[in-house]
């Protein structure tokens, strides 16, 4: 068995990179910040590096220039948003589940994987911590590391930051230390959720969402201010189960208020992103389990979710109920992500609801219930059951196209309704 090379603060990622390599980078709180910084620096000396990344948080991404390295991603959140505006990233318009397949067995298979991991257990296995996703799947399948000094690459090589602050989480996905080519230790605090203060509008939308969620439901929420408000509004519910691609600090609130179910697997998630208290919570509780999106939304896993209620946000909804969660004003600022995966999972569960929750107005006052989308159709009209704003609930189930338009106009901002009615008549 090969012993991985553990290195000091003088570690140089460039020693492990080759021209034309494709590098897969861990995401969200599991993003390896030091490795990201070194990768971007190395790309100025090593030609034609391509990086595949997801939900990014490191400010070092802002230093990407002129394709050094080429960055391809399914998401333009956080520091990648500025790169999207300047044309420095390539957007991969794939559903999150399909992105996983492309990385593990398709066109995006990597040569190098960069991870941030918790320390190994006594048997030498690392949990994948706060992100058990497509990166975990491809890393777990990697072969044992080649001996030090070898140029042999039987599969992707793995370079890891071992962070004592990263929680070990409950999951069947894990990585043995023999699969790691090189690693170094760090005690960097984990990233949290980029947050804004909750508004009255957030709370109004959240109350409307909570009104259609029954006790005992399995729910998908995600993260962000609106998800936090919805979690808070669900505090008086009971026996809620979580089946969510992302969980935030709202999980702590549901537990503290007695809304979270007490049995095994009360929460199944792909990633956690929030406060240190959240990371401690997911490490300590057997009720919390992590798995990739394709496992999370598989028919066998959803069989006991009755109902399964997926709540996702959006940038716009048109009068047919089509959803744009990616582009506004000609700029890519969102993500296709797992929205379609979780909405379609509601059709696999015994019963379910696919809900779009969004403010009626954008931060600049523009309509978000619109006559025609200004960007791509992220989710089809046939995938949506309800659209909810601060003005109410538009139940689109079993409605005609005309009835959909009427119900959506009723929950638009009052000053936009006449223009929407005129556009619908024309």
C-alpha positions, -999 to 999 in steps of 0.1 A, spaced: 0 0 0 14 34 -10 17 60 17 6 95 4 32 123 4 24 147 33 39 180 27 48 212 46 38 248 40 63 248 12 40 225 -8 37 234 -45 7 223 -65 25 231 -97 47 200 -91 16 178 -97 1 195 -128 7 189 -165 -2 210 -195 -38 202 -207 -48 188 -173 -85 190 -163 -87 197 -126 -119 191 -105 -123 213 -74 -144 207 -43 -172 231 -37 -190 252 -11 -175 248 24 -153 219 11 -136 242 -14 -98 239 -8 -88 276 -7 -50 272 -6 -51 248 -35 -74 271 -55 -50 300 -50 -20 279 -60 -39 265 -90 -47 299 -104 -10 310 -99 3 278 -115 -20 283 -146 2 313 -156 31 290 -161 15 257 -171 -4 259 -204 -40 249 -211 -53 240 -177 -91 235 -175 -108 237 -141 -142 222 -134 -158 238 -103 -192 243 -88 -205 265 -59 -173 287 -54 -166 309 -24 -129 317 -26 -120 353 -36 -90 339 -54 -112 331 -84 -113 368 -91 -77 366 -102 -86 344 -132 -77 363 -164 -74 355 -201 -83 318 -197 -55 311 -172 -69 288 -162 -100 280 -183 -129 278 -158 -160 257 -166 -188 256 -141 -225 249 -138 -229 280 -114 -222 317 -115 -227 324 -78 -204 342 -55 -170 352 -69 -178 335 -103 -205 360 -110 -179 387 -119 -161 363 -141 -193 355 -159 -199 392 -166 -164 396 -181 -166 364 -201 -139 346 -181 -159 314 -174 -177 289 -195 -211 279 -183 -220 242 -185 -258 241 -189 -263 207 -174 -287 195 -147 -268 189 -115 -274 151 -118 -261 151 -154 -230 171 -144 -223 143 -119 -225 117 -146 -203 137 -170 -176 140 -143 -177 104 -132 -181 86 -166 -184 111 -194 -168 141 -211 -156 159 -180 -135 131 -164 -106 149 -145 -69 143 -143 -65 160 -109 -89 164 -80 -85 191 -54 -103 185 -21 -106 198 15 -112 169 39 -115 162 76 -87 141 93 -89 104 87 -105 79 111 -84 52 128 -88 30 98 -74 56 75 -106 68 59 -116 104 53 -152 115 52 -160 140 25 -172 164 52 -197 191 43 -200 182 5 -209 148 -6 -214 153 -43 -200 146 -78 -165 153 -65 -169 126 -38 -181 101 -63 -152 105 -87 -127 107 -59 -138 76 -42 -134 57 -74 -98 69 -79 -71 42 -76 -44 41 -50 -18 68 -53 13 60 -74 47 59 -55 64 92 -48 83 104 -78 64 82 -102 50 97 -134 23 70 -137 -13 81 -136 -36 52 -137 -65 75 -129 -71 110 -115 -46 120 -88 -60 135 -55 -44 165 -37 -60 174 -4 -60 200 23 -67 182 56 -86 206 78 -92 199 115 -122 221 113 -139 201 86 -166 178 102 -166 141 96 -202 134 84 -223 103 82 -222 89 47 -212 57 28 -190 79 6 -154 81 19 -118 82 8 -88 61 20 -56 80 27 -38 56 2 -57 72 -26 -43 107 -19 -11 116 -38 -2 146 -16 -17 165 13 -10 191 39 -28 202 70 -46 234 78 -69 249 105 -86 274 82 -121 283 94 -147 269 71 -167 292 48 -202 301 58 -233 312 39 -230 346 21 -261 361 39 -282 392 38 -307 404 65 -342 389 62 -368 413 49 -405 417 54 -409 403 19 -389 372 28 -411 366 58 -443 371 38 -432 346 11 -421 322 38 -455 323 56 -472 316 22 -449 286 16 -455 272 51 -492 274 46 -490 246 19 -466 223 37 -482 197 60 -467 181 91 -447 150 82 -435 163 48 -401 158 34 -388 191 21 -361 206 -1 -351 242 7 -315 251 -2 -298 281 13 -300 319 13 -321 344 30 -354 332 17 -346 296 26 -338 308 61 -371 326 64 -390 295 52 -372 274 77 -382 298 104 -418 299 92 -420 261 94 -410 261 131 -445 252 143 -447 222 120 -439 187 133 -421 156 121 -406 174 91 -379 155 72 -353 171 50 -342 158 16 -322 187 2 -293 193 -20 -281 220 3 -289 227 40 -282 259 59 -286 272 94 -324 269 91 -318 232 99 -306 243 134 -338 263 138 -361 235 128 -344 212 153 -344 238 181 -381 245 176 -390 208 176 -401 207 140 -374 182 128 -383 146 129 -364 126 156 -359 93 138 -330 80 117 -322 99 86 -344 129 96 -322 149 73 -305 137 40 -284 163 22 -258 168 -4 -240 198 12 -241 219 43 -232 256 42 -236 279 72 -222 286 107 -197 267 128 -227 255 148 -242 240 117 -210 221 110 -209 208 145 -245 198 143 -241 177 112 -211 160 126 -227 151 160 -261 138 149 -269 104 135 -301 118 121 -281 137 95 -268 118 65 -251 129 33 -252 116 -3 -248 128 -39 -278 142 -58 -284 111 -79 -287 90 -47 -308 117 -30 -334 118 -57 -334 81 -67 -369 64 -67 -359 40 -39 -348 68 -17 -380 88 -24 -404 60 -18 -409 69 19 -413 107 12 -450 113 13 -453 141 4 -420 153 -10 -421 191 -13 -393 208 -33 -390 246 -29 -366 265 -52 -361 301 -59 -360 318 -94 -352 350 -112 -384 351 -133 -416 331 -139 -437 337 -170 -474 334 -174 -472 298 -184 -453 289 -153 -419 285 -170 -390 294 -148 -357 312 -155 -331 308 -127 -300 316 -147 -299 349 -167 -312 384 -160 -304 415 -181 -284 394 -205 -260 383 -177 -256 348 -164 -259 352 -126 -275 320 -113 -274 283 -120 -294 255 -136 -282 234 -106 -305 208 -90 -338 227 -95 -350 203 -122 -337 173 -103 -356 181 -72 -388 192 -90 -389 160 -110 -382 140 -78 -416 152 -66 -431 131 -94 -413 100 -82 -424 103 -46 -458 89 -38 -471 125 -37 -453 158 -41 -453 195 -48 -428 215 -69 -429 251 -56 -412 282 -70 -408 309 -44 -397 343 -53 -404 380 -46 -428 397 -71 -402 424 -77 -364 422 -82 -341 443 -59 -343 470 -85 -381 469 -87 -385 450 -120 -413 425 -124 -403 389 -117 -437 375 -128 -433 384 -165 -451 379 -198 -420 365 -214 -387 352 -199 -355 372 -205 -334 342 -202 -334 304 -208 -362 281 -195 -346 264 -165 -377 245 -155 -406 236 -178 -442 247 -171 -451 210 -167 -426 207 -138 -442 234 -116 -471 229 -93 -472 263 -74 -456 297 -77 -455 317 -44 -447 354 -39 -454 378 -10 -488 384 -26 -501 348 -24 -500 313 -38 -507 305 -75 -518 269 -76 -511 258 -112 -521 221 -107 -547 210 -133 -551 245 -148 -553 255 -184 -529 280 -199 -554 308 -195 -561 299 -159 -523 298 -151 -519 333 -165 -548 346 -144 -535 330 -112 -499 342 -118 -511 378 -125 -529 378 -91 -496 372 -72 -476 397 -93 -468 431 -78 -499 453 -81 -482 479 -103 -473 452 -129 -506 435 -132 -523 457 -158 -493 454 -181 -493 416 -176 -530 414 -184 -525 435 -216 -496 413 -227 -516 382 -221 -545 394 -242 -524 405 -271 
